[in-house]
Structure formats: C-alpha cells, structure tokens
Amino acid sequence: MQIELIIDGEKKIFTAPFIPMLARRKYFEIQAKAEEREEREEKPTTKEILSEDDEIMSILTNVVFKDQFTINQLLEGASKTYVDGKLAEAVFGIAPKAKKEGNEGNEQGK
C-alpha cells in the first residue's frame, strides 16, 4: 500500500509492504466503543469526537505505515476524500478507483 502526502510543500510517498489484520481489528474496536456510547444514548462531546478521529487516523499512521509520518502530517498533507479512501483500503480491502482521464468520457460514453 502507498500513500502520498504533501509535507513541507513536497509530495512524499510512503509505502507499507502489507496491511496487517490489526488495522481491521482496531477499526472495529473503535466502532464498538462508539456503539456502546450510542446504546447509553450519550451524545459524544467534541473532545471525544476528536479523540476518536485520532484513533482512526492512527490506523494509517501507526498500524499500517509504522510511524513513517504523524497524524498531523496526514491531516495537513491530504484531502478528506483521499484519506477516507486509504482507510477503506486498509480496513476493508477496497482498492481505490482509478482516476478517469479527461478524454475518457462519462458512464454514457459521452
């Protein structure tokens, strides 16, 4: 797996030789905690939301890429859509969709 981040104005590419099952496990542990809170009908505080977001981002930074970059570098160096795609790739094995070139047209072939 690879990830591209803009760090200090430069595009940097980081690689991970494989995605450990721990990535999926950690994701479901985070989800389980959120579900427990929902069952108690507790609304999460902003602090709890930020903490949960950091835990999710750490799946990429710590588990998959073994601390090659920080959570702040991830958040500052890529878009939400890109990071969400990389999380889906790491946790669920969903490969990113190939970008369409401008001259390839749309679904109707136009």
Backbone hydrogen bonds, N-H to C=O, Kabsch-Sander energy under -0.5 kcal/mol:
donor,donor_aa,acceptor,acceptor_aa,energy
3,I,14,F,-2.2
5,L,12,K,-2.7
6,I,77,G,-1.7
7,I,5,L,-0.7
7,I,10,E,-2.9
10,E,7,I,-1.8
12,K,5,L,-3.4
12,K,10,E,-0.5
14,F,3,I,-2.8
16,A,1,M,-2.7
23,A,20,P,-1.9
24,R,20,P,-0.5
25,R,21,M,-2.2
26,K,22,L,-2.9
27,Y,23,A,-1.8
28,F,24,R,-2.1
29,E,25,R,-2.0
30,I,26,K,-2.1
31,Q,27,Y,-2.3
32,A,28,F,-2.3
33,K,29,E,-1.8
34,A,30,I,-1.8
35,E,31,Q,-2.5
36,E,32,A,-2.2
37,R,33,K,-1.8
38,E,34,A,-2.1
39,E,35,E,-2.5
40,R,36,E,-1.5
41,E,38,E,-1.6
42,E,37,R,-2.4
49,I,45,T,-2.3
50,L,46,T,-2.5
51,S,47,K,-2.2
52,E,48,E,-2.6
53,D,49,I,-2.4
54,D,50,L,-2.3
55,E,51,S,-2.1
56,I,52,E,-2.3
57,M,53,D,-2.6
58,S,54,D,-2.0
59,I,55,E,-0.5
59,I,56,I,-1.3
60,L,56,I,-0.6
60,L,57,M,-0.9
61,T,57,M,-2.2
62,N,58,S,-2.2
63,V,58,S,-1.7
64,V,59,I,-2.4
65,F,60,L,-2.6
67,D,61,T,-2.9
68,Q,65,F,-1.1
74,L,70,T,-2.0
75,L,71,I,-2.8
76,E,72,N,-2.6
77,G,73,Q,-1.6
78,A,74,L,-0.7
83,V,79,S,-2.5
84,D,80,K,-3.0
85,G,81,T,-2.0
86,K,82,Y,-2.1
87,L,83,V,-2.6
88,A,84,D,-2.3
89,E,85,G,-2.1
90,A,86,K,-2.3
91,V,87,L,-3.1
92,F,88,A,-1.9
93,G,88,A,-0.5
93,G,89,E,-0.9
94,I,88,A,-1.6
95,A,93,G,-0.8
104,E,101,E,-1.9
109,G,106,N,-1.9
